[in-house]
Each structure stands twice: as C-alpha cells, then as structure tokens.
Amino acid sequence: MSDEFTDLPTGEDESANADAPEVRIQVIGQYVKDLSFENPGAPMTLNVRPQIDLGVDLQARRVDQERFEIELKLRVSASSEEKTVFLLELVYAGLFLLQNVPEQVLQQVLLIEGPHLLFPFARRIVADAIRDGGMPPLMIEPIDFASLYRSRLAQAQAEGAMGQA
C-alpha cells in the first residue's frame, strides 16, 4: 500500500497492534459496465495524428458491509482540425472485499488503491478498442490516483469554504 495509509497497522509497535485484525483488500471480480466507441470520420481520419484528451472519473459505492463496487470511468476524445476523429467511453468496475479497514482511511482505499488495481485492465481495453477502430493503440500513461484524490479533496474543501462564506 502507499504511504497514504499511515493510520493502518504497520507492525512497528507489536504490543499496540497485537489485537488489531489484519486489513484485507481482495478483488472479487472485474467487469466492463459500459463501453462506447465512435469513429465518425473513418476512413478519412485513419491517417491523421489527432489531439487526444483524457478524462478520468471515479465512483465507489457500498454493496453491503464488506463489499464495495468501484467504477473507473475513462473518456478519450481525439480531434483534428476541430473534427472528431474518435470518442471512447469506458466504465470499468470492480467488486472489492474490504475487511478491517479503518473508517478514517476507507475513502482513500476506495479511491486510490481500488482504481490502481483496476487501471491496467482498463488501459488494455482502451488500447484494444482504439486499435480495432483502425487507429494506433493508445497506451495511456499510468495515473497517479493518490494525487488525483488529493486534488479533488482540496477542491471539495475549497468549494465547502466558498459555500460557508
């Protein structure tokens, strides 16, 4: 796990953590919830080098006491000279079993560690779909979900402060 989870038992103080149950994070299943690929300019746009825009969104919801569904949403749009070359939207999800995760770090586990585990599989689906659409496969750079989490948390706090003013 990343250094974000300093509140989790580390084993450094054995007497304090001897009775603490072990944290368990398990992927129960992974699946495509939604996949859309549009290639409106083909075949005329197959030889262009488009401008690529990537959007990432995350959602997590509790299924029951120990199971959570995490959705990784990727939106890739490619354009050239103000024309859409292709558009891909993917919602890739995973069902996770979380046991003994302290409530104060649960959101971090769901929005950092979960997407980190799902991302390589979603990345392959994106690359394959774009390649099957006649374009060179797009290999999305790894995403720093911890930085994404921190920036969204800071944004939410700033919006909360603006709402109170």
N, C-alpha and C positions, 0 to 999 in steps of 0.2 A: 504494500500500500504506500501511497505517497506520504510525504511529511505533513500533509494537511490534517492527518488524524492523530494528533498528539494526545488526544484525550482517550484513545483506545489503550487497553492494557498492553504494555510493552515487555513485561517480564523483567524489567530492571529492578523493581522492588518486589521480590518474591513474596515477602510476608504480606504486603498490602494487596497483591493480586492473586494470592493462592486460592481464594474462594471465587474469584471472578470467572464466570464461564467464558469459554473461548468464542471469539467472534467468528461467524461463519457467513460467507457470501458465496452462493452457488447459483450458476446459471442453470435453470430448469429447461428452458427452451428459447430458441430464437426464430424469428419469422418475419417475412415481408407482410406488412399490413396494407401498404398501398404502394404502387409503382406506376408511374406515368412517364412516358417518353414521347415527345412530339418532335418531328423532324420536318417542319413545314417547307423548308427551302430545298429539300433534296429533289433531284440530284444536283442542282446548280450550285449548292453550297458545300459540296463534299470536298472541294479543293481549297477552301479558304481557311485562314487561320483566325478564328474568332476570338473576341474578347470574352473571357469566362468570368462569371460572377457566381460565388458560392454563398449560400445561406444555410445556417445551422440553427436548429431549434431543438430543445429537449423538453420532455414532459415525463413525469413519473406519477403513478397513482398506486394506492394501496389496494390490493385484491382481497387480502384477508390479513390476519395478524402478522404473518411472517412472509407473505408473498407480495411482490411488487412488480408492476409492469413499467418498463422504461421504454420510451419511444425516442428514437434518434431520427430527426427529420432533416433531410438534406435536399436542397433545391439548387440545381445547377442550371444556369441560363447562359447561353452562348449567343453572341450577336456580332454582326459585321456590317458596318455602314448602316446602322440603325435598323437592320433587318434581323429577325430572329433566325438563328441557324438551327439551334435545338433547345429544348427545355426538358429537363428531367426532374421529377419529384419522387423522392423515396421516403417512406416511413418504415423504418426497420426497428423492430421491437424485440425485447427480451423479457422473459418472465424469470424473476430472481427470487431466491430464498435467502432471507436475511435473518440470522439468529444472533441474539445477544449484542446487537449494535446499539450503543448508547443513543438515546433520543437526540442529544445535542449534536451528533455527527451524522445522523440518518440522512439528512438532506444532502450533505456532502457526498456520502456514499452513493446515493441515488443519482446525483447529477455530475459526479466526476468519475467514480470507479465503474459504474454501470455502463455509461457511454464509451468509456475507454475499452471495455471488453467487447462491446458491440461493433465499434468502428471498423476494425479490419474486414469484417464480413460485409458491412455496408459499402465500404470502399470498393471491394471486389465487384459487387452488384452494379455499382455506378460505372465502373470501368468496362464491364462486360456489356451493359446496356448501350453505352455510347459507342463502343466498338461495333456492336451488332447493328447500330444505326448508320454505319458507314464512315464514322469519324475515327481518328486515332483514339485509343483508350485514354481516358483521363485518370491519372493517378493522383488523387487528392493527397496533399501533404498531411502528415499527422496533425491532429487538432489537440491543442493544449486545453483540455476540459477544465482543469483547475483555474487557469487564467480566465476562461470564459465564465466560470462560476463566480469568481471574484468580481469581475467587471459587471456582471448582472446584479450581483448583490449590492455593489456600490451604487449602481444605477437605481435600484429599488429603494435604497436608503435615501438617496438624493431626492427621488420623487416623493418619498414619505415626508421629508423635511420641507419640501415645497408645499405639500398639501397642508401641513400644520401651520405654515406661515400665513 
